[in-house]
Amino acid sequence: MTKHSVFLWLTLHPALLISFVIALLTTATTPAQAVATKKALTRGQIAAAAALTQLGVSFSWGGGSSKGPTLGIGRGSRTRGFDCSGLTLYAWSRAGVRLSHYTGAQYRQGRRIPLAARRTGDLLFFGGGTGAPTHVALYLGRDLMIHAPKTGDVVRKTRFLNIPYYRATFRGAVRPG
């Protein structure tokens, strides 16, 4: 079985994908060990696992709800998917935390966290100059974030500290809930 076929199989079986992601986010080495240890997951780990199940979903301006991808608004009205704040709203709803569907509001919905203290699930904010941030992503660990970047793109993982744009426009981190 190739890496691609394993990923495709996991994508078609969301419950197994979530178990696999939870195993990666814990100290367990396999999904079975993660379940067997019954280690309590943080809300951030639950949010990260939920976001990872949406990899490859289309960007849709204004799209996303607590239930998953939706048709967006305006230029996203014909595309089912997520915008950046819709993805984080969805992910954190799986962990029992309600967020607004607006990046600027999410920036104020939780405790500010120094970059060095970030944990899996924390929200990362970018752009906007001195106004409200214009982009939000969810921290996965190991300098990776998951986000819905822009029209024409899909939900993807990015090593944000390695990309000059994200380093230069980083506004802060917030821990919801």
N, C-alpha and C positions, 0 to 999 in steps of 0.2 A: 504494500500500500504506500503510495507516495505522500509527501507532505500535503500536496494540493488536495488529494482525495480525502485525507483525514480532515482537513479544514472544511471541505465541502460537506462531509458527513456530519461533522459537529454543527455546522451552520444549519443543516436541515433538521437537527435534533436539539432545539434550544435548551431543554432541561439538562441534557448531557453537557452542552456547552457551558451552562452556568456552573454545573458541578466541576467541570474542568477548570474554569476560571477561578472559582473559589479555592480549588486545590493550589493553583499557582499563587494566589494571594495569601495563603497560609503557609505554615512550615511543612505541611504534608507534601509528599512527593507524588501522590496519585490522587485522583478524585475519590477512590475508595477509602484511602487513608484520611482524607479530609472529612468524609462522612463518619468514619469510624471513630475519630478522635472527638467528634461533637464539639469542637472548639467554637466558642461563640464568635461570630463575625461582628466587626464593627459596622455601623451604618454606612460608613464610607466604603468599606469593602463590598457591601451589598450593592451600593450605588454603582461602583466601578464594574462589578460583574454584570449588572443590568445594562450599562452603557456598552460594554463589549459585545453583548448580543446584537447590537445594532450596527456593527461594523459593516460598511458597504451600502448602508441605506442612503438614499439621495438627500442632498440638501434641498430644503424647501423653505423659502422666506416665510416666516410666521408659522411654520409647521411644527407639529409635535404637541402632545398632551401627556397627562399622567398615564394614559392607556397605551401610548405608543405613537408611531408616525401618523400624521394627518395631512390633508391637503393644506397648503399654506394660504397666504393672502397675496394680493398684488402679483408680483412676478413669480410667486410660488403657487399660485392658485390652481395650476394644472399638474402639480407634482406632489406626490405623497412622500413625506419624509420629515426631517427635522431641520430647524435652524439651530444655532448654537445654544440659545437659552431653552429651546424646546427639548433638546437632548438632555441637558442637565436637569431640567424640570422632571422629565420622565425617569431618569436614573435615580434621582433622590426620592421620587414618589414610591419607587419599589422598596426603599428603605424606610418608608413611613414619614417622610419629611415633605411638607408642601412648600414649593417655591413659586414665585411669580414667573410669568412668561415674558420677561424683559431683563436684559443683561444688567441695566442700571439698577433695577430693583434687587436683583439677586446679589449684587455687590454689597447691599445693605442688609442682607438676610443671613446673618450668622456672625461668627467671631472672626476678626482679622487675625491672620496667622503669618508670622515671618516666613519668608521663602525657605530658610534653613530648617524650619519646623514642620514643613508640609507632610501630610499623610495621604495615603490612598483615599480617594474620594473628595479631597478638598477641591474647591473651585478656584481656577486660575483666571485672572482678568487681564485684558490687554486693550490697548488703544484708547482713543477718546481725548487725548491731550489732558486739559485740566477739567473737562466735563466728565460725564458718566462714561465708564468703559464701554467699548463697542463690541467686544468679543469675550466669550467665556468658554472655558474648557474644563474637563474633569481630570485631576491628577491620578495617574495609575501607579506611580512608583518608578524608581530607576530613571528619573528625568523624562518619562513618557507621559503624554497627555492624550486624551481622546476628545475629539471635537468634530463639529459639523462646520467646516471652514467657510464655504462660499457657494454661491449659485454655480451650478455646473459640476460640483464636486460631490463627494460622499463622506459619510462619517468615517474618520480615519484616526490612526495613532500617529503622533508626531513627537520627536525628541525636541522639545521646545527650547531647551537651553543651548542647543547646538545651532539654532537658526537665528541669525542676527536680528531679523524683524521682531521675533517674539521676545528676545532679550531686551531689545531697545524699547519695546512698547509695553512691557510687563507693568501692570498697575498694582497687583497685590493678590493675595490668596485669602479665601474665606472658608471657614468650616461651618457648613449648615447644621441646623438641629441643635 
